[in-house]
Amino acid sequence: MKFKSIIAAISVDDDLADGVVRTAGELAERDGAKLQLVSAWPVLSTAIPAFSGEAAANTAVAAEAIIERNREGRQQCEDTLNDLAKRLAPDAMTVLLDGDPAEKIADYAKEQGADLIVTGSHQRNFWSTLFQGSASRDLVREAPCAVFLVTKAFAEKDKR
């Protein structure tokens, strides 16, 4: 099978990000496919409980600080995504989505007509998955196309 459009779905601070990008890049190069590096930034809830008087003023100041910190974090994530692309996949387009990673990346892949999503999977045990969740498992379930999971063992093997 030849791929035409590949999405490397990553979390920029994940230790598998480089392996995912390298793998997706090699597959894209092999098939002459378009490559996109895609990540998602969680949406910040801006719901603030209603207080009166001084408590309301303090809450508003704290909320503004949280919103600003979120903006800065999102910008840092976007910068890191762009740096990763420059370093490992200079011809790739980068996209930072807002929201739940599995849902937003699956929706984006469908919009783009992607035929492969490459993402990392830490292969957690049952209890870790139960308490921490698994974005890759959710993405596999939501994906409109094939999904290639890069494990730590594969990424390490691929480095050699």
Summary of the structure (lengths in Angstrom):
residues: 160
radius of gyration: 18.2
end to end distance: 25.7
largest distance: 64.7
contacts: 484
relative contact order: 0.22
helix: 54%
strand: 18%
